[in-house]
Amino acid sequence: MNNTDREIEILTNATLLAGALIDADSNKRESMLPKLKVIETEVKATQLEVHKNLKRLVIMTVNAAIRYCSSGKQSDAKLTRRNGNEVAKELGRLKRLAHRKGCD
């Protein structure tokens, strides 16, 4: 697995875990929170320039999920979902871009 694939995997896993945390019950949420914080550190360590916008969106998603876990505010849950949707769009854009570069 090359560095690009590894970074995409980290960013994707962070987004999926943040989304799962929003839908989990309170007991499961407490056990998932430390995992999300570890992944947040890994997200911040990603370095490829092509993932800069994606990294920003993932960090916003993870931070909103962590805030939701501690505060329980529905606005943070909504923000997590909205940012997660933006992450999905950006992943799709990068996939299309990579496909076009591969076909040239």
Backbone as CSV, one residue per row, in Angstrom:
resi,resn,N_x,N_y,N_z,CA_x,CA_y,CA_z,C_x,C_y,C_z
1,MET,0.850,-1.174,0.000,0.000,0.000,0.000,0.898,1.240,0.000
2,ASN,0.672,2.126,-0.974,1.507,3.316,-1.018,0.975,4.398,-0.079
3,ASN,1.711,5.490,0.023,1.398,6.557,0.964,0.035,7.198,0.662
4,THR,-0.295,7.364,-0.607,-1.569,7.959,-0.988,-2.730,7.083,-0.536
5,ASP,-2.632,5.795,-0.794,-3.689,4.867,-0.368,-3.836,4.852,1.142
6,ARG,-2.734,4.901,1.847,-2.755,4.892,3.312,-3.459,6.141,3.843
7,GLU,-3.149,7.305,3.259,-3.792,8.539,3.707,-5.289,8.529,3.421
8,ILE,-5.668,8.048,2.252,-7.095,7.968,1.923,-7.801,7.037,2.902
9,GLU,-7.153,5.940,3.254,-7.741,5.000,4.214,-7.935,5.658,5.584
10,ILE,-6.944,6.406,6.042,-7.040,7.101,7.332,-8.176,8.108,7.303
11,LEU,-8.244,8.918,6.246,-9.276,9.950,6.147,-10.671,9.337,6.050
12,THR,-10.783,8.253,5.305,-12.078,7.574,5.167,-12.510,6.953,6.490
13,ASN,-11.594,6.264,7.164,-11.921,5.631,8.440,-12.326,6.659,9.494
14,ALA,-11.660,7.800,9.506,-12.004,8.849,10.470,-13.422,9.354,10.232
15,THR,-13.770,9.538,8.971,-15.114,10.017,8.636,-16.168,8.984,8.984
16,LEU,-15.901,7.736,8.674,-16.859,6.667,8.986,-17.047,6.507,10.491
17,LEU,-15.968,6.584,11.245,-16.069,6.452,12.694,-16.837,7.634,13.295
18,ALA,-16.612,8.833,12.763,-17.350,10.006,13.245,-18.842,9.836,12.983
19,GLY,-19.195,9.339,11.812,-20.604,9.099,11.494,-21.208,8.016,12.368
20,ALA,-20.447,6.974,12.631,-20.940,5.890,13.488,-21.125,6.366,14.917
21,LEU,-20.251,7.253,15.363,-20.359,7.778,16.715,-21.661,8.558,16.904
22,ILE,-22.080,9.276,15.884,-23.319,10.059,15.952,-24.521,9.141,16.143
23,ASP,-24.517,7.995,15.493,-25.660,7.086,15.535,-25.601,6.065,16.673
24,ALA,-24.501,6.013,17.406,-24.328,5.006,18.466,-25.072,5.412,19.740
25,ASP,-25.379,4.413,20.558,-25.981,4.718,21.855,-24.886,5.241,22.797
26,SER,-25.277,5.758,23.944,-24.321,6.446,24.813,-23.198,5.532,25.314
27,ASN,-23.486,4.261,25.593,-22.433,3.343,26.048,-21.396,3.107,24.964
28,LYS,-21.877,2.871,23.763,-20.965,2.621,22.649,-20.188,3.886,22.296
29,ARG,-20.858,5.021,22.412,-20.230,6.309,22.103,-19.008,6.528,22.989
30,GLU,-19.130,6.208,24.267,-18.009,6.389,25.203,-16.826,5.495,24.856
31,SER,-17.091,4.302,24.336,-15.989,3.409,23.958,-15.367,3.809,22.617
32,MET,-16.152,4.472,21.762,-15.651,4.874,20.446,-14.858,6.178,20.497
33,LEU,-15.122,7.007,21.484,-14.478,8.316,21.570,-12.950,8.245,21.606
34,PRO,-12.339,7.373,22.425,-10.868,7.295,22.409,-10.309,6.876,21.036
35,LYS,-11.015,5.979,20.354,-10.568,5.555,19.016,-10.601,6.730,18.056
36,LEU,-11.657,7.543,18.159,-11.784,8.702,17.274,-10.672,9.713,17.544
37,LYS,-10.316,9.882,18.799,-9.238,10.824,19.132,-7.894,10.346,18.600
38,VAL,-7.661,9.035,18.597,-6.424,8.484,18.038,-6.400,8.710,16.528
39,ILE,-7.525,8.449,15.890,-7.595,8.653,14.442,-7.450,10.128,14.094
40,GLU,-7.952,11.007,14.954,-7.800,12.447,14.723,-6.319,12.815,14.641
41,THR,-5.506,12.221,15.503,-4.065,12.455,15.476,-3.461,11.959,14.164
42,GLU,-3.914,10.791,13.694,-3.420,10.253,12.425,-3.823,11.151,11.262
43,VAL,-5.039,11.692,11.310,-5.511,12.592,10.248,-4.618,13.827,10.186
44,LYS,-4.311,14.374,11.337,-3.468,15.574,11.369,-2.056,15.301,10.873
45,ALA,-1.636,14.040,10.904,-0.292,13.677,10.450,-0.215,13.448,8.942
46,THR,-1.361,13.404,8.252,-1.315,13.216,6.799,-0.646,14.427,6.166
47,GLN,0.117,14.189,5.088,0.964,15.256,4.569,0.834,15.543,3.083
48,LEU,0.186,14.692,2.314,0.148,14.917,0.876,-0.679,16.156,0.542
49,GLU,-0.141,16.996,-0.291,-0.779,18.269,-0.658,-2.124,18.062,-1.352
50,VAL,-2.249,16.986,-2.112,-3.491,16.734,-2.853,-4.666,16.491,-1.906
51,HIS,-4.389,16.078,-0.670,-5.439,15.783,0.299,-5.714,16.946,1.256
52,LYS,-5.159,18.120,0.967,-5.263,19.248,1.890,-6.717,19.620,2.193
53,ASN,-7.553,19.787,1.180,-8.954,20.146,1.383,-9.702,19.012,2.072
54,LEU,-9.433,17.796,1.656,-10.072,16.628,2.259,-9.704,16.523,3.740
55,LYS,-8.449,16.742,4.046,-7.983,16.688,5.434,-8.716,17.721,6.279
56,ARG,-8.878,18.926,5.759,-9.587,19.988,6.483,-11.025,19.572,6.778
57,LEU,-11.697,19.003,5.780,-13.080,18.563,5.959,-13.194,17.421,6.973
58,VAL,-12.249,16.490,6.918,-12.267,15.362,7.851,-12.038,15.854,9.276
59,ILE,-11.110,16.769,9.465,-10.853,17.303,10.805,-12.098,18.015,11.338
60,MET,-12.777,18.778,10.493,-14.009,19.444,10.925,-15.075,18.418,11.300
61,THR,-15.170,17.334,10.538,-16.143,16.272,10.822,-15.837,15.600,12.149
62,VAL,-14.586,15.244,12.357,-14.174,14.561,13.584,-14.369,15.470,14.792
63,ASN,-13.986,16.733,14.669,-14.144,17.666,15.790,-15.613,17.848,16.167
64,ALA,-16.491,17.943,15.167,-17.919,18.078,15.445,-18.457,16.829,16.141
65,ALA,-17.988,15.653,15.733,-18.428,14.410,16.372,-17.955,14.334,17.825
66,ILE,-16.733,14.765,18.074,-16.200,14.770,19.439,-16.997,15.754,20.301
67,ARG,-17.295,16.928,19.748,-18.102,17.901,20.492,-19.492,17.351,20.783
68,TYR,-20.079,16.660,19.796,-21.402,16.067,20.002,-21.368,15.044,21.132
69,CYS,-20.297,14.274,21.180,-20.166,13.242,22.212,-20.088,13.873,23.600
70,SER,-19.423,15.004,23.708,-19.282,15.629,25.027,-20.456,16.532,25.384
71,SER,-21.079,17.179,24.392,-22.149,18.132,24.700,-23.548,17.589,24.423
72,GLY,-23.665,16.694,23.456,-24.969,16.147,23.098,-25.815,17.084,22.249
73,LYS,-25.234,18.191,21.786,-25.980,19.151,20.971,-26.286,18.572,19.596
74,GLN,-27.529,18.674,19.195,-27.928,18.180,17.875,-27.282,18.987,16.753
75,SER,-26.945,20.245,17.012,-26.290,21.048,15.980,-24.929,20.460,15.618
76,ASP,-24.230,19.883,16.602,-22.945,19.237,16.315,-23.149,17.957,15.513
77,ALA,-24.227,17.232,15.793,-24.542,16.022,15.016,-24.846,16.404,13.574
78,LYS,-25.610,17.482,13.397,-25.944,17.957,12.053,-24.681,18.382,11.302
79,LEU,-23.811,19.080,11.995,-22.553,19.534,11.397,-21.684,18.349,11.004
80,THR,-21.665,17.315,11.831,-20.901,16.109,11.508,-21.419,15.480,10.227
81,ARG,-22.729,15.369,10.118,-23.324,14.779,8.905,-23.039,15.630,7.676
82,ARG,-23.206,16.955,7.812,-22.974,17.843,6.666,-21.525,17.771,6.209
83,ASN,-20.596,17.832,7.151,-19.180,17.737,6.793,-18.843,16.368,6.222
84,GLY,-19.471,15.321,6.753,-19.260,13.976,6.219,-19.697,13.868,4.769
85,ASN,-20.807,14.536,4.438,-21.260,14.560,3.044,-20.260,15.297,2.159
86,GLU,-19.686,16.364,2.672,-18.667,17.101,1.915,-17.415,16.250,1.704
87,VAL,-17.063,15.455,2.702,-15.914,14.539,2.572,-16.193,13.536,1.454
88,ALA,-17.409,13.002,1.428,-17.770,12.029,0.387,-17.674,12.665,-1.000
89,LYS,-18.129,13.898,-1.137,-18.028,14.593,-2.431,-16.574,14.782,-2.845
90,GLU,-15.743,15.183,-1.884,-14.326,15.403,-2.184,-13.621,14.094,-2.544
91,LEU,-13.957,13.007,-1.852,-13.380,11.699,-2.203,-13.792,11.308,-3.619
92,GLY,-15.042,11.560,-3.970,-15.511,11.272,-5.321,-14.767,12.094,-6.363
93,ARG,-14.533,13.374,-6.050,-13.811,14.254,-6.964,-12.384,13.754,-7.173
94,LEU,-11.725,13.377,-6.077,-10.350,12.878,-6.190,-10.300,11.567,-6.972
95,LYS,-11.309,10.720,-6.780,-11.357,9.448,-7.507,-11.515,9.691,-9.008
96,ARG,-12.408,10.628,-9.363,-12.595,10.952,-10.786,-11.316,11.550,-11.375
97,LEU,-10.661,12.414,-10.615,-9.420,13.029,-11.073,-8.335,11.972,-11.295
98,ALA,-8.222,11.043,-10.368,-7.230,9.974,-10.503,-7.556,9.091,-11.706
99,HIS,-8.831,8.832,-11.927,-9.238,8.015,-13.066,-8.881,8.717,-14.384
100,ARG,-9.150,10.029,-14.454,-8.806,10.765,-15.671,-7.296,10.794,-15.907
101,LYS,-6.531,10.970,-14.851,-5.074,10.975,-14.984,-4.564,9.618,-15.457
102,GLY,-5.216,8.549,-15.005,-4.809,7.199,-15.395,-5.170,6.876,-16.832
103,CYS,-6.206,7.525,-17.359,-6.653,7.255,-18.736,-5.893,8.064,-19.773
104,ASP,-5.171,9.100,-19.335,-4.457,9.965,-20.296,-3.285,9.273,-20.933
